[in-house]
């Protein structure tokens, strides 16, 4: 074909899928029988390789769903018509980002130590960037008395914090502590619970 179809829309439909629509290619540019449209796509990071995936749809189709994509990742999209002689040259790429999702990994390197008889210092490393699946909005420190079946209490911090003190605890008491990261879509998995004891009234016990 002597011309490429013009992409009409490129929109996310989930955290792992996109829908692409285009205007049909006028018959005068087919240069033979139009066999269909070929949609090319690849991740569009500055260090990403120039490796395109593709799917074909029929000549009467004006949309395609791209599925099984990476979460919260920007993709470059191109569309070309093709006939028996091959595909036409696509227009410049359009760019679209899949939706956010919850983190798929918990924060890492969790440590917990008592700072008084009623407080604990919790520290952690952020969720690995490739597993954040969105913009981390903050962290939740979940804690409860160890061995209890009660619900966890929650202490929130903002996204640029990797340490916080949990206060108003019971002295000389063992707690289970876990840290969770969250995006606009919700909470990711919690870290493996740590067991830590607050100090006696007059001393620190680490």
Backbone as JSON Lines, residues from 0, in Angstrom:
{"i":0,"aa":"X","n":[0.82,-1.21,0.0],"ca":[0.0,0.0,0.0],"c":[0.86,1.26,0.0]}
{"i":1,"aa":"X","n":[0.34,2.29,-0.66],"ca":[1.12,3.5,-0.83],"c":[0.99,4.49,0.31]}
{"i":2,"aa":"X","n":[0.16,4.2,1.28],"ca":[-0.01,5.11,2.41],"c":[-0.41,4.29,3.64]}
{"i":3,"aa":"X","n":[-0.12,4.82,4.79],"ca":[-0.49,4.13,6.03],"c":[-1.82,4.66,6.54]}
{"i":4,"aa":"X","n":[-2.59,3.82,7.23],"ca":[-3.8,4.32,7.88],"c":[-3.44,5.27,9.02]}
{"i":5,"aa":"X","n":[-4.33,6.22,9.29],"ca":[-4.12,7.18,10.37],"c":[-4.75,6.64,11.64]}
{"i":6,"aa":"X","n":[-3.95,6.56,12.7],"ca":[-4.46,6.09,13.98],"c":[-5.45,7.12,14.55]}
{"i":7,"aa":"X","n":[-6.59,6.63,14.95],"ca":[-7.64,7.5,15.5],"c":[-7.5,7.63,17.02]}
{"i":8,"aa":"X","n":[-7.4,6.49,17.73],"ca":[-7.25,6.5,19.18],"c":[-6.29,5.4,19.6]}
{"i":9,"aa":"X","n":[-5.63,5.62,20.71],"ca":[-4.8,4.6,21.36],"c":[-5.01,4.79,22.85]}
{"i":10,"aa":"X","n":[-5.72,3.86,23.47],"ca":[-6.15,4.04,24.85],"c":[-5.93,2.77,25.66]}
{"i":11,"aa":"X","n":[-5.59,2.91,26.94],"ca":[-5.51,1.72,27.79],"c":[-6.9,1.2,28.13]}
{"i":12,"aa":"X","n":[-7.03,-0.11,28.2],"ca":[-8.28,-0.73,28.65],"c":[-8.08,-1.45,29.98]}
{"i":13,"aa":"X","n":[-6.83,-1.63,30.38],"ca":[-6.51,-2.19,31.69],"c":[-5.03,-1.94,31.94]}
{"i":14,"aa":"X","n":[-4.5,-2.53,33.0],"ca":[-3.07,-2.37,33.28],"c":[-2.21,-3.22,32.35]}
{"i":15,"aa":"X","n":[-2.83,-4.13,31.58],"ca":[-2.05,-4.99,30.68],"c":[-2.59,-5.01,29.26]}
{"i":16,"aa":"X","n":[-3.46,-4.05,28.9],"ca":[-4.04,-4.08,27.56],"c":[-4.3,-2.67,27.02]}
{"i":17,"aa":"X","n":[-4.26,-2.56,25.7],"ca":[-4.53,-1.32,24.98],"c":[-5.49,-1.6,23.85]}
{"i":18,"aa":"X","n":[-6.29,-0.59,23.48],"ca":[-7.13,-0.68,22.28],"c":[-6.69,0.41,21.32]}
{"i":19,"aa":"X","n":[-6.44,-0.01,20.08],"ca":[-5.99,0.89,19.02],"c":[-7.07,0.94,17.95]}
{"i":20,"aa":"X","n":[-7.45,2.15,17.52],"ca":[-8.39,2.3,16.41],"c":[-7.77,3.19,15.35]}
{"i":21,"aa":"X","n":[-8.21,3.02,14.1],"ca":[-7.66,3.8,12.99],"c":[-8.72,4.02,11.93]}
{"i":22,"aa":"X","n":[-8.46,5.01,11.07],"ca":[-9.32,5.27,9.94],"c":[-9.0,4.27,8.82]}
{"i":23,"aa":"X","n":[-10.01,3.77,8.13],"ca":[-9.73,2.8,7.06],"c":[-8.87,3.43,5.96]}
{"i":24,"aa":"X","n":[-8.05,2.61,5.36],"ca":[-7.18,3.08,4.28],"c":[-7.99,3.21,3.0]}
{"i":25,"aa":"X","n":[-8.04,4.39,2.38],"ca":[-8.8,4.55,1.13],"c":[-8.31,3.57,0.05]}
{"i":26,"aa":"X","n":[-9.26,3.05,-0.71],"ca":[-8.94,2.0,-1.68],"c":[-7.91,2.45,-2.71]}
{"i":27,"aa":"X","n":[-7.86,3.74,-3.0],"ca":[-6.92,4.22,-4.02],"c":[-5.46,4.03,-3.6]}
{"i":28,"aa":"X","n":[-5.21,3.75,-2.3],"ca":[-3.84,3.54,-1.83],"c":[-3.51,2.06,-1.62]}
{"i":29,"aa":"X","n":[-4.44,1.17,-1.94],"ca":[-4.21,-0.24,-1.66],"c":[-3.09,-0.84,-2.54]}
{"i":30,"aa":"X","n":[-3.04,-0.42,-3.8],"ca":[-2.08,-0.99,-4.76],"c":[-2.22,-2.5,-4.86]}
{"i":31,"aa":"X","n":[-3.43,-2.97,-4.93],"ca":[-3.74,-4.4,-4.98],"c":[-4.85,-4.69,-4.0]}
{"i":32,"aa":"X","n":[-5.04,-5.96,-3.7],"ca":[-6.08,-6.35,-2.75],"c":[-5.55,-6.15,-1.32]}
{"i":33,"aa":"X","n":[-6.28,-5.37,-0.54],"ca":[-5.89,-5.16,0.85],"c":[-6.22,-6.42,1.66]}
{"i":34,"aa":"X","n":[-5.2,-7.03,2.24],"ca":[-5.4,-8.27,2.99],"c":[-5.65,-8.03,4.49]}
{"i":35,"aa":"X","n":[-5.29,-6.85,4.96],"ca":[-5.53,-6.57,6.36],"c":[-4.65,-5.44,6.86]}
{"i":36,"aa":"X","n":[-4.67,-5.27,8.17],"ca":[-3.86,-4.25,8.82],"c":[-2.92,-4.94,9.82]}
{"i":37,"aa":"X","n":[-1.74,-4.39,9.93],"ca":[-0.72,-4.93,10.84],"c":[-0.41,-3.85,11.89]}
{"i":38,"aa":"X","n":[-0.6,-4.23,13.14],"ca":[-0.36,-3.31,14.25],"c":[0.97,-3.69,14.9]}
{"i":39,"aa":"X","n":[1.88,-2.74,14.95],"ca":[3.19,-2.94,15.56],"c":[3.21,-2.25,16.92]}
{"i":40,"aa":"X","n":[3.88,-2.88,17.88],"ca":[3.97,-2.26,19.2],"c":[5.24,-2.71,19.92]}
{"i":41,"aa":"X","n":[5.77,-1.81,20.73],"ca":[6.94,-2.12,21.55],"c":[6.98,-1.17,22.73]}
{"i":42,"aa":"X","n":[7.69,-1.58,23.78],"ca":[7.89,-0.66,24.9],"c":[8.76,0.5,24.44]}
{"i":43,"aa":"X","n":[8.5,1.67,25.02],"ca":[9.07,2.9,24.46],"c":[10.03,3.6,25.42]}
{"i":44,"aa":"X","n":[10.62,2.86,26.35],"ca":[11.61,3.47,27.23],"c":[12.86,3.85,26.47]}
{"i":45,"aa":"X","n":[13.62,4.84,26.97],"ca":[14.81,5.31,26.24],"c":[15.87,4.23,26.04]}
{"i":46,"aa":"X","n":[15.9,3.24,26.92],"ca":[16.9,2.18,26.8],"c":[16.33,0.89,26.22]}
{"i":47,"aa":"X","n":[15.06,0.91,25.82],"ca":[14.43,-0.31,25.31],"c":[14.91,-0.61,23.89]}
{"i":48,"aa":"X","n":[15.1,-1.88,23.57],"ca":[15.53,-2.24,22.21],"c":[14.44,-1.97,21.18]}
{"i":49,"aa":"X","n":[14.85,-1.78,19.96],"ca":[13.91,-1.49,18.87],"c":[13.35,-2.79,18.32]}
{"i":50,"aa":"X","n":[12.67,-3.53,19.19],"ca":[12.12,-4.84,18.83],"c":[10.61,-4.73,18.86]}
{"i":51,"aa":"X","n":[10.0,-4.9,17.68],"ca":[8.56,-4.72,17.55],"c":[7.85,-6.07,17.59]}
{"i":52,"aa":"X","n":[6.72,-6.1,18.3],"ca":[5.77,-7.2,18.17],"c":[4.69,-6.76,17.21]}
{"i":53,"aa":"X","n":[3.93,-7.7,16.69],"ca":[2.89,-7.31,15.73],"c":[1.71,-8.27,15.8]}
{"i":54,"aa":"X","n":[0.55,-7.75,15.47],"ca":[-0.63,-8.59,15.27],"c":[-1.31,-8.14,13.99]}
{"i":55,"aa":"X","n":[-1.94,-9.08,13.28],"ca":[-2.67,-8.79,12.05],"c":[-4.17,-8.9,12.3]}
{"i":56,"aa":"X","n":[-4.92,-8.0,11.67],"ca":[-6.38,-8.08,11.69],"c":[-6.88,-7.97,10.25]}
{"i":57,"aa":"X","n":[-8.15,-8.22,10.04],"ca":[-8.69,-8.28,8.68],"c":[-8.83,-6.91,8.04]}
{"i":58,"aa":"X","n":[-9.06,-6.9,6.72],"ca":[-9.17,-5.63,5.98],"c":[-10.38,-4.8,6.37]}
{"i":59,"aa":"X","n":[-11.4,-5.44,6.96],"ca":[-12.58,-4.7,7.39],"c":[-12.5,-4.19,8.81]}
{"i":60,"aa":"X","n":[-11.45,-4.56,9.52],"ca":[-11.31,-4.15,10.92],"c":[-10.72,-2.75,11.01]}
{"i":61,"aa":"X","n":[-11.14,-2.03,12.03],"ca":[-10.6,-0.69,12.29],"c":[-10.16,-0.55,13.74]}
{"i":62,"aa":"X","n":[-9.92,-1.69,14.4],"ca":[-9.44,-1.66,15.77],"c":[-8.71,-2.95,16.08]}
{"i":63,"aa":"X","n":[-7.89,-2.88,17.11],"ca":[-7.18,-4.07,17.59],"c":[-6.95,-3.92,19.09]}
{"i":64,"aa":"X","n":[-7.04,-5.03,19.8],"ca":[-6.76,-5.06,21.23],"c":[-5.41,-5.73,21.45]}
{"i":65,"aa":"X","n":[-4.53,-5.03,22.12],"ca":[-3.22,-5.56,22.46],"c":[-3.28,-6.0,23.92]}
{"i":66,"aa":"X","n":[-2.96,-7.26,24.17],"ca":[-3.11,-7.82,25.51],"c":[-1.81,-8.45,25.99]}
{"i":67,"aa":"X","n":[-1.75,-8.75,27.28],"ca":[-0.56,-9.36,27.86],"c":[0.62,-8.4,27.93]}
{"i":68,"aa":"X","n":[0.33,-7.11,28.09],"ca":[1.37,-6.09,28.12],"c":[1.88,-5.88,29.54]}
{"i":69,"aa":"X","n":[2.92,-5.09,29.68],"ca":[3.47,-4.77,30.98],"c":[2.64,-3.67,31.64]}
{"i":70,"aa":"X","n":[2.59,-3.7,32.96],"ca":[1.76,-2.75,33.7],"c":[2.44,-1.39,33.8]}
{"i":71,"aa":"X","n":[1.65,-0.35,33.57],"ca":[2.1,1.04,33.7],"c":[3.39,1.27,32.92]}
{"i":72,"aa":"X","n":[3.35,0.88,31.65],"ca":[4.5,1.02,30.74],"c":[4.02,1.71,29.47]}
{"i":73,"aa":"X","n":[4.83,2.61,28.94],"ca":[4.5,3.33,27.71],"c":[4.91,2.5,26.5]}
{"i":74,"aa":"X","n":[4.01,2.42,25.53],"ca":[4.23,1.67,24.3],"c":[4.2,2.6,23.1]}
{"i":75,"aa":"X","n":[5.04,2.29,22.13],"ca":[4.97,2.93,20.81],"c":[4.1,2.05,19.92]}
{"i":76,"aa":"X","n":[3.21,2.7,19.16],"ca":[2.24,1.98,18.32],"c":[2.35,2.49,16.88]}
{"i":77,"aa":"X","n":[2.34,1.57,15.92],"ca":[2.26,1.9,14.5],"c":[1.26,0.96,13.83]}
{"i":78,"aa":"X","n":[0.63,1.43,12.76],"ca":[-0.31,0.61,12.0],"c":[0.01,0.74,10.51]}
{"i":79,"aa":"X","n":[0.0,-0.38,9.82],"ca":[0.22,-0.39,8.37],"c":[-0.78,-1.31,7.72]}
{"i":80,"aa":"X","n":[-1.17,-0.98,6.5],"ca":[-1.95,-1.92,5.69],"c":[-1.0,-2.86,4.96]}
{"i":81,"aa":"X","n":[-1.51,-4.05,4.59],"ca":[-0.66,-4.96,3.82],"c":[-1.46,-5.68,2.74]}
{"i":82,"aa":"X","n":[-0.75,-6.0,1.67],"ca":[-1.29,-6.8,0.57],"c":[-0.3,-7.93,0.26]}
{"i":83,"aa":"X","n":[-0.47,-8.6,-0.87],"ca":[0.41,-9.72,-1.18],"c":[1.86,-9.29,-1.33]}
{"i":84,"aa":"X","n":[2.08,-8.04,-1.69],"ca":[3.45,-7.55,-1.88],"c":[4.11,-7.16,-0.56]}
{"i":85,"aa":"X","n":[3.34,-7.08,0.5],"ca":[3.91,-6.71,1.79],"c":[3.14,-5.57,2.43]}
{"i":86,"aa":"X","n":[3.73,-5.0,3.43],"ca":[3.07,-3.92,4.18],"c":[3.57,-2.57,3.72]}
{"i":87,"aa":"X","n":[2.71,-1.57,3.85],"ca":[3.13,-0.21,3.58],"c":[3.96,0.35,4.72]}
{"i":88,"aa":"X","n":[4.54,1.51,4.47],"ca":[5.33,2.16,5.52],"c":[4.4,2.83,6.52]}
{"i":89,"aa":"X","n":[4.51,2.48,7.82],"ca":[3.62,3.12,8.8],"c":[4.0,4.58,9.03]}
{"i":90,"aa":"X","n":[3.03,5.31,9.57],"ca":[3.31,6.68,9.99],"c":[4.13,6.65,11.28]}
{"i":91,"aa":"X","n":[4.5,7.83,11.76],"ca":[5.24,7.91,13.01],"c":[4.44,7.28,14.16]}
{"i":92,"aa":"X","n":[5.17,6.79,15.13],"ca":[4.54,6.12,16.27],"c":[3.66,7.07,17.06]}
{"i":93,"aa":"X","n":[2.6,6.51,17.63],"ca":[1.87,7.18,18.71],"c":[2.24,6.45,20.0]}
{"i":94,"aa":"X","n":[2.11,7.14,21.12],"ca":[2.55,6.59,22.39],"c":[1.39,6.56,23.37]}
{"i":95,"aa":"X","n":[1.29,5.46,24.09],"ca":[0.2,5.29,25.05],"c":[0.71,4.41,26.19]}
{"i":96,"aa":"X","n":[0.21,4.68,27.4],"ca":[0.67,3.99,28.6],"c":[-0.44,3.13,29.17]}
{"i":97,"aa":"X","n":[-0.11,1.89,29.51],"ca":[-1.08,1.03,30.18],"c":[-1.42,1.59,31.56]}
{"i":98,"aa":"X","n":[-2.55,1.17,32.09],"ca":[-3.01,1.69,33.37],"c":[-2.12,1.25,34.53]}
{"i":99,"aa":"X","n":[-2.24,1.98,35.61],"ca":[-1.59,1.56,36.86],"c":[-2.26,0.31,37.4]}
{"i":100,"aa":"X","n":[-1.53,-0.35,38.31],"ca":[-2.07,-1.49,39.04],"c":[-1.47,-1.44,40.45]}
{"i":101,"aa":"X","n":[-1.83,-2.4,41.28],"ca":[-1.21,-2.46,42.61],"c":[0.21,-2.98,42.46]}
{"i":102,"aa":"X","n":[1.1,-2.64,43.38],"ca":[2.46,-3.19,43.31],"c":[2.43,-4.72,43.36]}
{"i":103,"aa":"X","n":[3.37,-5.34,42.67],"ca":[3.44,-6.8,42.68],"c":[4.48,-7.33,43.66]}
{"i":104,"aa":"X","n":[5.31,-6.44,44.23],"ca":[6.3,-6.83,45.23],"c":[6.1,-5.96,46.48]}
{"i":105,"aa":"X","n":[6.47,-6.48,47.64],"ca":[6.44,-5.64,48.85],"c":[7.71,-4.8,48.94]}
{"i":106,"aa":"X","n":[7.72,-3.81,49.83],"ca":[8.98,-3.13,50.15],"c":[10.01,-4.16,50.64]}
{"i":107,"aa":"X","n":[11.3,-3.79,50.52],"ca":[12.37,-4.73,50.83],"c":[13.18,-4.27,52.04]}
{"i":108,"aa":"X","n":[14.02,-5.19,52.53],"ca":[15.0,-4.88,53.59],"c":[14.35,-4.24,54.81]}
{"i":109,"aa":"X","n":[13.29,-4.86,55.28],"ca":[12.57,-4.33,56.43],"c":[13.37,-4.58,57.71]}
{"i":110,"aa":"X","n":[13.5,-3.55,58.51],"ca":[14.09,-3.71,59.85],"c":[13.16,-3.05,60.86]}
{"i":111,"aa":"X","n":[13.21,-3.56,62.07],"ca":[12.38,-3.01,63.16],"c":[13.18,-3.08,64.45]}
{"i":112,"aa":"X","n":[13.19,-2.0,65.2],"ca":[13.9,-1.96,66.48],"c":[13.11,-1.08,67.44]}
{"i":113,"aa":"X","n":[13.18,-1.41,68.73],"ca":[12.47,-0.56,69.68],"c":[13.27,0.71,69.93]}
{"i":114,"aa":"X","n":[12.55,1.78,70.15],"ca":[13.16,3.07,70.5],"c":[12.74,3.52,71.89]}
{"i":115,"aa":"X","n":[11.77,2.85,72.46],"ca":[11.33,3.12,73.84],"c":[10.43,1.97,74.25]}
{"i":116,"aa":"X","n":[9.85,2.1,75.4],"ca":[8.94,1.04,75.88],"c":[7.6,1.06,75.15]}
{"i":117,"aa":"X","n":[7.36,2.12,74.37],"ca":[6.06,2.24,73.68],"c":[6.21,2.59,72.19]}
{"i":118,"aa":"X","n":[7.43,2.43,71.64],"ca":[7.61,2.83,70.24],"c":[8.6,1.92,69.53]}
{"i":119,"aa":"X","n":[8.42,1.83,68.21],"ca":[9.28,1.03,67.34],"c":[9.7,1.87,66.14]}
{"i":120,"aa":"X","n":[10.96,1.71,65.73],"ca":[11.45,2.35,64.51],"c":[11.44,1.31,63.4]}
{"i":121,"aa":"X","n":[10.69,1.6,62.32],"ca":[10.57,0.69,61.18],"c":[11.28,1.34,59.99]}
{"i":122,"aa":"X","n":[12.14,0.59,59.31],"ca":[12.84,1.07,58.13],"c":[12.69,0.07,56.99]}
{"i":123,"aa":"X","n":[12.76,0.56,55.75],"ca":[12.59,-0.32,54.59],"c":[13.21,0.32,53.36]}
{"i":124,"aa":"X","n":[13.33,-0.49,52.31],"ca":[13.72,0.0,50.98],"c":[12.49,-0.02,50.08]}
{"i":125,"aa":"X","n":[12.42,0.89,49.09],"ca":[11.24,0.96,48.23],"c":[11.01,-0.33,47.44]}
{"i":126,"aa":"X","n":[9.79,-0.48,46.96],"ca":[9.47,-1.56,46.02],"c":[10.35,-1.4,44.78]}
{"i":127,"aa":"X","n":[10.95,-2.48,44.27],"ca":[11.73,-2.36,43.02],"c":[10.9,-1.7,41.92]}
{"i":128,"aa":"X","n":[11.51,-0.78,41.2],"ca":[10.77,0.02,40.21],"c":[10.0,-0.82,39.21]}
{"i":129,"aa":"X","n":[10.58,-1.93,38.77],"ca":[9.92,-2.78,37.78],"c":[8.68,-3.47,38.34]}
{"i":130,"aa":"X","n":[8.49,-3.42,39.65],"ca":[7.35,-4.09,40.26],"c":[6.4,-3.11,40.96]}
{"i":131,"aa":"X","n":[6.66,-1.81,40.78],"ca":[5.76,-0.82,41.4],"c":[4.42,-0.77,40.68]}
{"i":132,"aa":"X","n":[4.42,-0.96,39.35],"ca":[3.19,-1.0,38.53],"c":[2.37,0.28,38.63]}
{"i":133,"aa":"X","n":[3.05,1.39,38.89],"ca":[2.35,2.65,39.0],"c":[3.18,3.62,39.83]}
{"i":134,"aa":"X","n":[2.54,4.68,40.26],"ca":[3.19,5.67,41.11],"c":[2.92,5.32,42.56]}
{"i":135,"aa":"X","n":[3.98,5.03,43.31],"ca":[3.81,4.71,44.72],"c":[3.38,5.98,45.45]}
{"i":136,"aa":"X","n":[2.22,5.92,46.09],"ca":[1.69,7.07,46.82],"c":[2.11,7.1,48.27]}
{"i":137,"aa":"X","n":[2.51,5.94,48.8],"ca":[2.91,5.9,50.19],"c":[3.05,4.47,50.67]}
{"i":138,"aa":"X","n":[3.26,4.35,51.98],"ca":[3.45,3.05,52.61],"c":[2.54,2.93,53.82]}
{"i":139,"aa":"X","n":[2.17,1.7,54.13],"ca":[1.39,1.41,55.33],"c":[2.2,0.45,56.2]}
{"i":140,"aa":"X","n":[2.41,0.83,57.44],"ca":[3.04,-0.06,58.41],"c":[1.91,-0.73,59.17]}
{"i":141,"aa":"X","n":[1.83,-2.05,59.05],"ca":[0.78,-2.82,59.7],"c":[1.37,-3.52,60.92]}
{"i":142,"aa":"X","n":[0.71,-3.44,62.05],"ca":[1.27,-4.03,63.27],"c":[0.15,-4.5,64.19]}
{"i":143,"aa":"X","n":[0.46,-5.56,64.93],"ca":[-0.46,-6.06,65.96],"c":[0.34,-6.88,66.96]}
{"i":144,"aa":"X","n":[-0.24,-7.12,68.1],"ca":[0.42,-7.94,69.11],"c":[0.61,-9.34,68.55]}
{"i":145,"aa":"X","n":[1.84,-9.84,68.65],"ca":[2.16,-11.14,68.07],"c":[1.34,-12.24,68.71]}
{"i":146,"aa":"X","n":[0.82,-13.13,67.88],"ca":[0.03,-14.25,68.39],"c":[-1.44,-13.95,68.52]}
{"i":147,"aa":"X","n":[-1.81,-12.68,68.36],"ca":[-3.23,-12.33,68.46],"c":[-3.89,-12.55,67.11]}
{"i":148,"aa":"X","n":[-5.17,-12.72,67.14],"ca":[-5.95,-12.89,65.92],"c":[-6.66,-11.61,65.51]}
{"i":149,"aa":"X","n":[-6.34,-10.54,66.2],"ca":[-7.0,-9.27,65.89],"c":[-6.52,-8.68,64.58]}
{"i":150,"aa":"X","n":[-7.21,-7.67,64.13],"ca":[-6.83,-7.01,62.89],"c":[-5.59,-6.16,63.12]}
{"i":151,"aa":"X","n":[-4.85,-5.89,62.05],"ca":[-3.66,-5.06,62.13],"c":[-4.04,-3.59,62.29]}
{"i":152,"aa":"X","n":[-3.32,-2.89,63.12],"ca":[-3.4,-1.43,63.13],"c":[-2.55,-0.91,61.98]}
{"i":153,"aa":"X","n":[-2.8,0.32,61.57],"ca":[-2.17,0.86,60.37],"c":[-1.56,2.23,60.65]}
{"i":154,"aa":"X","n":[-0.32,2.41,60.18],"ca":[0.37,3.69,60.28],"c":[0.84,4.06,58.88]}
{"i":155,"aa":"X","n":[0.39,5.18,58.35],"ca":[0.7,5.56,56.96],"c":[1.85,6.56,56.91]}
{"i":156,"aa":"X","n":[2.64,6.45,55.81],"ca":[3.66,7.44,55.53],"c":[3.54,7.84,54.06]}
{"i":157,"aa":"X","n":[4.2,8.92,53.68],"ca":[4.16,9.32,52.28],"c":[5.22,8.57,51.47]}
{"i":158,"aa":"X","n":[5.24,8.81,50.18],"ca":[6.03,7.98,49.27],"c":[7.53,8.19,49.4]}
{"i":159,"aa":"X","n":[7.96,9.35,49.85],"ca":[9.4,9.6,49.91],"c":[9.99,9.25,51.28]}
{"i":160,"aa":"X","n":[9.23,8.55,52.11],"ca":[9.68,8.13,53.43],"c":[10.06,6.65,53.4]}
{"i":161,"aa":"X","n":[11.2,6.32,54.01],"ca":[11.6,4.92,54.12],"c":[11.93,4.55,55.57]}
{"i":162,"aa":"X","n":[11.47,5.37,56.49],"ca":[11.61,5.07,57.92],"c":[10.54,5.83,58.68]}
{"i":163,"aa":"X","n":[10.03,5.21,59.72],"ca":[9.02,5.89,60.53],"c":[8.97,5.26,61.91]}
{"i":164,"aa":"X","n":[8.48,6.01,62.85],"ca":[8.34,5.52,64.22],"c":[6.87,5.28,64.52]}
{"i":165,"aa":"X","n":[6.58,4.09,65.01],"ca":[5.23,3.74,65.44],"c":[5.19,3.9,66.96]}
{"i":166,"aa":"X","n":[4.24,4.68,67.44],"ca":[4.21,5.04,68.86],"c":[2.92,4.55,69.53]}
{"i":167,"aa":"X","n":[2.82,4.84,70.82],"ca":[1.63,4.49,71.62],"c":[1.4,2.98,71.69]}
{"i":168,"aa":"X","n":[2.49,2.23,71.74],"ca":[2.4,0.79,71.87],"c":[2.42,0.39,73.35]}
{"i":169,"aa":"X","n":[2.26,-0.9,73.59],"ca":[2.28,-1.42,74.96],"c":[3.71,-1.8,75.34]}
{"i":170,"aa":"X","n":[4.14,-1.44,76.53],"ca":[5.54,-1.68,76.89],"c":[5.82,-3.18,77.05]}
{"i":171,"aa":"X","n":[7.06,-3.56,76.7],"ca":[7.57,-4.93,76.84],"c":[6.61,-5.95,76.22]}
{"i":172,"aa":"X","n":[6.2,-5.65,74.98],"ca":[5.23,-6.49,74.26],"c":[5.77,-6.82,72.88]}
{"i":173,"aa":"X","n":[5.54,-8.06,72.45],"ca":[6.01,-8.51,71.13],"c":[4.97,-8.16,70.08]}
{"i":174,"aa":"X","n":[5.44,-7.56,68.97],"ca":[4.56,-7.17,67.87],"c":[5.0,-7.84,66.56]}
{"i":175,"aa":"X","n":[4.02,-8.13,65.71],"ca":[4.26,-8.48,64.31],"c":[4.16,-7.2,63.49]}
{"i":176,"aa":"X","n":[5.15,-6.97,62.61],"ca":[5.18,-5.74,61.82],"c":[5.39,-6.09,60.35]}
{"i":177,"aa":"X","n":[4.59,-5.5,59.48],"ca":[4.71,-5.7,58.03],"c":[4.57,-4.34,57.35]}
{"i":178,"aa":"X","n":[5.2,-4.19,56.16],"ca":[5.13,-2.93,55.42],"c":[4.54,-3.2,54.04]}
{"i":179,"aa":"X","n":[3.62,-2.32,53.62],"ca":[2.91,-2.44,52.35],"c":[3.07,-1.13,51.58]}
{"i":180,"aa":"X","n":[3.3,-1.22,50.27],"ca":[3.28,-0.04,49.4],"c":[1.93,0.02,48.69]}
{"i":181,"aa":"X","n":[1.47,1.24,48.35],"ca":[0.2,1.34,47.64],"c":[0.28,2.39,46.52]}
{"i":182,"aa":"X","n":[-0.51,2.15,45.49],"ca":[-0.7,3.08,44.37],"c":[-2.15,3.54,44.39]}
{"i":183,"aa":"X","n":[-2.55,4.27,43.36],"ca":[-3.94,4.71,43.26],"c":[-4.9,3.54,43.11]}
{"i":184,"aa":"X","n":[-4.37,2.37,42.74],"ca":[-5.22,1.19,42.54],"c":[-5.34,0.32,43.78]}
{"i":185,"aa":"X","n":[-4.53,0.63,44.81],"ca":[-4.67,-0.15,46.04],"c":[-3.33,-0.64,46.57]}
{"i":186,"aa":"X","n":[-3.44,-1.55,47.54],"ca":[-2.27,-2.05,48.26],"c":[-1.61,-3.2,47.51]}
{"i":187,"aa":"X","n":[-0.28,-3.22,47.56],"ca":[0.47,-4.37,47.1],"c":[0.58,-5.4,48.22]}
{"i":188,"aa":"X","n":[1.37,-6.47,48.0],"ca":[1.54,-7.47,49.06],"c":[2.35,-6.92,50.22]}
{"i":189,"aa":"X","n":[2.09,-7.44,51.38],"ca":[2.85,-7.03,52.56],"c":[4.16,-7.78,52.67]}
{"i":190,"aa":"X","n":[5.13,-7.15,53.31],"ca":[6.4,-7.83,53.56],"c":[6.2,-8.95,54.58]}
{"i":191,"aa":"X","n":[7.11,-9.9,54.58],"ca":[7.06,-10.97,55.58],"c":[7.1,-10.33,56.98]}
{"i":192,"aa":"X","n":[6.16,-10.68,57.85],"ca":[6.1,-10.0,59.16],"c":[7.39,-10.19,59.96]}
{"i":193,"aa":"X","n":[7.84,-9.1,60.57],"ca":[8.94,-9.14,61.53],"c":[8.37,-9.2,62.94]}
{"i":194,"aa":"X","n":[9.12,-9.86,63.83],"ca":[8.71,-9.93,65.23],"c":[9.67,-9.06,66.03]}
{"i":195,"aa":"X","n":[9.13,-8.1,66.76],"ca":[9.97,-7.17,67.52],"c":[9.27,-6.83,68.83]}
{"i":196,"aa":"X","n":[10.07,-6.62,69.87],"ca":[9.51,-6.37,71.21],"c":[9.82,-4.93,71.65]}
{"i":197,"aa":"X","n":[8.83,-4.28,72.19],"ca":[9.08,-2.97,72.82],"c":[9.9,-3.18,74.09]}
{"i":198,"aa":"X","n":[10.55,-2.1,74.53],"ca":[11.43,-2.19,75.69],"c":[10.63,-2.22,76.99]}
{"i":199,"aa":"X","n":[11.33,-2.65,78.05],"ca":[10.75,-2.47,79.38],"c":[10.73,-0.97,79.69]}
{"i":200,"aa":"X","n":[10.09,-0.61,80.74],"ca":[9.9,0.81,81.04],"c":[11.21,1.57,81.14]}
{"i":201,"aa":"X","n":[12.28,0.94,81.65],"ca":[13.49,1.68,81.93],"c":[14.68,1.29,81.06]}
{"i":202,"aa":"X","n":[14.48,0.38,80.1],"ca":[15.6,-0.03,79.27],"c":[15.14,-0.4,77.87]}
{"i":203,"aa":"X","n":[16.11,-0.4,76.94],"ca":[15.83,-0.84,75.58],"c":[16.25,-2.29,75.44]}
{"i":204,"aa":"X","n":[15.41,-3.07,74.8],"ca":[15.72,-4.49,74.56],"c":[15.69,-4.7,73.06]}
{"i":205,"aa":"X","n":[16.83,-4.95,72.45],"ca":[16.91,-5.1,70.99],"c":[17.09,-6.56,70.61]}
